[in-house]
Amino acid sequence: IEVGQVGRSLGRCLGKRARKRLPGDSNVLDLGAIVQAACVAHDIGNPPFGHAGEEAISHWFEGAGQKYLVNLAEEYRRDLSRCEGNAQGLRLITQTENHLYKGGMRLTFATLGAFLKYPTTSSTSGKKFSAFISEKPILEKIANRLGLIQRSDEEWSRHPLAFLTEAADDICYATLDVEDAVELGVITYKEASSLLLSALPPSRRIEVEARVLDARAFRVNFSRIRGPLFEALIDGAVEAFLNRYDEIMAGRLEGDLFSSLPKNDRRRRVVEKAKRMGRERIYGEHYKSQVELGCYTTVETLLGAFCAAAVECAQHINSPKNEAVISRGHPTTLLRAMSAQAI
């Protein structure tokens, strides 16, 4: 929700400041709704446990789940053994939510373009991607309708608004993860507040510091810091977009908006330092690691039950006499076993 709110502000701010560069009646231009919708959906395809869940699913199909891949073509085996939340997200919003295999959520092409962080298919090796083989025709249709520049048979340039969706994600998670780390006792409030406040110009920082309370009220303090901080970072992202406007519109810009700012820009430094702090000190924290390790058992139990049930359903549907296949692995038995293991 917070990413969506930041995305809306980014879209509106860019719309107002880019009017002179855009054709048509720019007085009614409001990109906020498009970016907000894409931001709200941006993590919709992530499994429980996030990236750890992706790894656990991929690990299961490479091991115990191999038997379900035997009769599949290589490209489909690859899709199952390379779990990717971005691609699952596209599948959900265009295929399986609301109107099953009839347009999904039936979002606008602009919203889908803003959603596509990696407009490429799973056929590209060694890269993150936003479309499984089953959604490749949908990705191609989106790219054609939006005029995305094709880089190869399986890859297109990003839609310009996708850079704003990514920036909203970076703004929220780079800063909110730092706040969470204080809550968990991983870093001190003094260290966190010093980092976040460094994104503000000196005069603005003095104003905000005058409003914060004792370190023991760190939750209140963060709520007072967050508004001015987000305002500064939003301004930085829009500034970067306008500075690199021609490259973005031509599909040539590599990397994100904050990395497009000068290296000594305080807003860029804060986002980069917060991300680095997350990688080096927060995401590997002992409690978080314990929780993520537990996801392997959870995923093994769920996938073992549901894949077996799916196979039996397929056997039932494809049976010439339409008879059910009853065995120890019957879906009801599997679900009961799954519940017992979970308990």
HELIX and SHEET records of a PDB file:
HELIX    1   1 GLU A    2  ARG A   17  1                                  16    
HELIX    2   2 ARG A   19  ARG A   21  5                                   3    
HELIX    3   3 SER A   26  VAL A   28  5                                   3    
HELIX    4   4 GLY A   32  ALA A   41  1                                  10    
HELIX    5   5 GLY A   50  GLU A   62  1                                  13    
HELIX    6   6 ALA A   64  TYR A   68  5                                   5    
HELIX    7   7 GLU A   74  SER A   81  1                                   8    
HELIX    8   8 GLY A   85  ARG A   91  1                                   7    
HELIX    9   9 LEU A   92  THR A   96  3                                   5    
HELIX   10  10 PHE A  109  PHE A  115  1                                   7    
HELIX   11  11 ILE A  133  GLU A  135  5                                   3    
HELIX   12  12 LYS A  136  LEU A  146  1                                  11    
HELIX   13  13 PRO A  160  LEU A  184  1                                  25    
HELIX   14  14 TYR A  189  LEU A  197  1                                   9    
HELIX   15  15 PRO A  202  GLU A  209  1                                   8    
HELIX   16  16 ALA A  215  ALA A  217  5                                   3    
HELIX   17  17 PHE A  218  ASN A  243  1                                  26    
HELIX   18  18 TYR A  245  MET A  249  1                                   5    
HELIX   19  19 PHE A  258  SER A  260  5                                   3    
HELIX   20  20 ARG A  266  MET A  277  1                                  12    
HELIX   21  21 GLY A  278  ILE A  282  3                                   5    
HELIX   22  22 HIS A  286  ASN A  318  1                                  33    
HELIX   23  23 PRO A  331  ALA A  342  1                                  12    
SHEET    1   A 2 GLN A 150  SER A 152  0                                        
SHEET    2   A 2 GLU A 155  TRP A 156 -1                                        
END                                                                             
